[in-house]
Structures are given as C-alpha cells and as structure tokens.
C-alpha cells in the first residue's frame, strides 16, 4: 500500500522565468511519438506532418476547450466570458480533444490528399501511450483526485484516496495500447479501415466509465442524477457512436469480401 503522495515537483525544469511542466512534456512526447509513427507508416513527408500537426493541435485545443466550457462549467463562463480564452488556467475535455483531433486530421489530410481513416487508425495505435503519460502527470500535479478510500494515496488535502490517475493510466492507456497493437500486428485489423479507430474509442469509453467510479466528479457539477459524472455521460455517448460505426464498417467490409 502506498502511504503518501511522492513529492514530485510538477515543474520538470526551468529556463529563467519559463517553467516547463511534466504535464506539458507528456503532450509534447505524445505528439512526437505520433509524428514518428506516421512518418514510418504513411507516405507523408516531414513538411506535411508538421503542417498536419499544427492544424490538428489547434483544432484539438479549440474543441477541448469548447467542450469543457459547454459541458463542465457553462454558467461560470457565461458570467465571465473573457475567461474562456484563459486555457492556461486549466479546463480541457478529452472528449472535446478527441473531436478536435478527428476534425484536424480530416482537414489536414484533405489538403494532402491522404486517407483520413488510415491516418486515424495509425494515431489510435499510439495515442494510448500519450494518455498513459498525461494521466501520470495528473498524479504528479495532485489533480483529478480519486474518491476517499482505505486503500490508496494520501493526497495534498490530507485525505487517503483511490489513485484514480493510475487506474486511468493503466486502463485508458497501457491496456488499450497493448490490445490495439495485438489486433493490428497479429490479427491484421489494420487491413479494415476504421476498425482500429472504433475499437480505440469504444475501449476508451468503457475504461473511462469504469475508472470514474473511483474518481471524484468535477466539483462545479457534482453527480448528475445522483450517480453519474459528466465524463461518464459523454463516454456513454461515445461508446454508442463507436459501436454503431464499428458494426457499419464491419458490415461494409464483409459485403466487399463476399
């Protein structure tokens, strides 16, 4: 049993007045790994990848912030609309970020005349590694805390809680990473465009719904209908859409195979 939260400085290193946090490094490493993976498995040049990354990152940030504003704290931002642009104060939604990635990849690959679905499949096979990194940095930051528990970590508020960030790092990150790459390399599911992307989305949704049973709901919202967090509700919607899309893709693929 872990008895206390390890004292890890959220700032990885500092250059003068500029501080680089582990949280930011998690995202930067994720982007770099995705770009290297796409360079290896697609015909995109480094110039095209840089252009695609710029479009996708901007789209991801915008959509992530929009989802957070709309679904997590709308009333507060309606009273203080100028704070919507203050993303450095926190407030990003994974579900919005995922939507932004899809939009960004669509826009960038239409420009470069590449298969949007193929690129999304490639990204799906490596992005769980990034989710793992970011969830670990959430733990370092002492944020997204778990629910009180006899087993777990003593957080900065002095309460022993479930290390829900570790649960999410493992099940939203490592487990999905391993499963998707087994399906890709052993069972060749990358030959069926869109399947790996939908499996990623569906698995993430299930993992998120489950892990949030051990995580505190967002304080400004609390539980919805007494039992559910906003993250769970958005994940249920995501799961339904992914299952429908998966069944459609499989039906279409089987029809072509006949």
N, C-alpha and C positions, 0 to 999 in steps of 0.2 A: 504494500500500500504506500502510495506517495503521501507524505505527511505535510508537505508545504510546497508552495509555488517557488520554483527556482528563480532566483533573482537574475534575470537576464535583461540587460539594457535593450529597450526597443530600438535604440539608435545603433545601427551596425558600425558606422564610422562617420566622421565629421571633417569637413574641409572649411575651416574658418567658421563662417556663420551658416554654412549649408550642412544640414543633417540628413544623412541617408538612413532610412529605417529598414529593418528586416522585412517589414510588410511590403515596402516598395520594391525591395530586391526580389521578393517572391514573384511579383508580377513581371519584373524585368527578365528574370531567369525563364519564366514560363514563355514569354514572347520569343526569347532567343531560341529555346528548345523547339518551339513550333516552327520558326523560320528555318532552322537547320533541317528539321524533318521534312518540311515542304520542299526544300531545295533538293533533298535526296530523292524524293518520290514523285515529284512533278517536273514539268518542263519549264517552270517559272525561273526567270533569271533573278539575280540578286536585286537588280533595279526594280523589277516587277514586284518582288517580295517586299521590298522597302515601301513601295507605293501602296501595296495591298495592306501592309501592317499599319501604315498611317491612317488609311481610311477606316480600317476595322477597329483600331484602338479608339479613334474619335467617336465612331458610331457606338461602340461598347460603352464608353464613358457617358455619352449623352443619354442612351436608353437606360443604363443602370441608374443614373440619377433620376430620370423621369419616373421610373417605376417606384423608386424609393419615395419620391415626393407624392406621387399619386396614391400609393397603397400603404405607405408606412407612416406618413406624417403630414397629410394634406392640410388639415386645419391650421397647423402651426405655420406652414409656408404661405397659406392664404393671408394670414395676418402679417407675415414678414416675407414678402415675395423676393426681396433683394437677397435673402439668404439661400435661395435656390441655386445660385451660382457659386456658393461657397463650398465646393466639394472637398476642399482641404480640411473642413471641419468634420468630415465623415458623412456617411449616408449614401451607400451604394447597394443596389439589389442584384443578386446573382441572376435572378430570372430576367431582369431587365438587361443585364450584361450579356446573357445568352442570346436574347432577342437582337441586341446590337451587333453581336458577332455574326449572326446569320445575315442581317441586313448589310453589314460591312463587307462580308465575303461575297454576297450577291452583287453588290455594286462594283467592287474591285475586279471580280473575275469576269463580269460582263465587259469591262473595259479591256481586259487582257484576253478575252475570248477563251477562257478555261472553263472546265466543268465545275460548276458551283458545288454540286452534290459530292463530287470526288474530293474537292478541297475540304469540305466539311467533314467527310469521313476520315481524312488524314488528321485533321485537327482533333477530332473526337478521340483518336487513339493515343494522343499525347497530353491533351489538356488536363486529364485527371491528375497527372503528376503536378501540374501547377496548382490544382485545387488542394492537393496534399500540402504543398509548401505554404500556401496562403493560410490554411487552417492552423498550421503550426505557428505561424506568425500571429494569428489571432490569440493563441495561447500566450505567446510571449508578451503581447500587448495587454493581457488580462481582460479581454473583451469577449463578447458573445458568451457570457458565462453560463455554466450548467445549473441545473436545479439543485437545491440542497440535498445532500446525501451523506450517509455514514461512511461510505467509501468514496474516495476521491482526493481532490487537491484543495488545500486552503488557499482561497483567492485573496487578493488585496483587501477585500471588505471584511476579512476575518472569518468568513463562513466556508465550511467544507462543502464542496460542490462536485457534481459529476464533471469530469474533464471532457465536456461535450465537444470541444475543439478537436481533441484526439480521436474521439469516436468518428467525427466527420472527416478528419484527415484520412483515417483508415478506410471507412466505408464509402465515402464520396470520392475519395482519391485512389488509394492503392488498390483496393479490391476491384474497382471498375477498370483501372489501368491494366491489371493482370488479365481480367476476363476478356476485355476487348481485344487485347493483343493475342490471346489464345485463339479467339474466334477469327481473328484476321490471318494469323500465320499458320495455324493448324487446320482450321476449317474453311479458309479462303473466303470468308464472307465479304471481303472487300471486292469480290467479283460481282456482288449485288449492290449497285449504287444506292446509298441511302440507308441501308440496313444497319451499319455500324453506328451511324449518327443517331438513329432512332433508339437503338439499344442503349447507347450512352445516355440519352435524355431520359429514357424510361428507368434505367438503373439509378441514375442520379436522383430522380424524383422519389423512388422508393426509399433510397438511403436517406434523403433529406427528411422525408415524412417520419421515418423511424428515429433518426438521430434527434429530431426536435422534441421527441418525447422526453429527452434528458436535458434539454436546453431551455433556459428561461425565455419567455416570449418578450418581444420588444416592449419596454416599459410604457411607451406612449400609447400602445394599443392594448396590451394585455391579451387575454384569451378571447377568442371570438366564439360566440355561442357556448361559452364556459369551458370549452375543451381544446379548441384548435388555435394554432398560431397562424399568422399571415403567411409565413413560409410554407406551412403545410398545405394551406388552401391553394396557393399558387402552384405548389408541386403536384397536387392532385389534378389540377387543370392541365399541367404539363404532361403528366402521366397519361391522361386520357387522350390527349392530342398525339402523343408519341405512339401509343398502341394503335390508334386508328391509322396513322401514317405507316406504321410498320406492316400492318395487315394489308394495306393498299399496295405497298411496294412488293410484298411477297406474292400477292395475287397477280400483280402485273408481271413479275419475274417468272412465276410458274406458267403463266399463259404464253409467254415468249418461248419457254423451254419445251412446250408440248409440240 
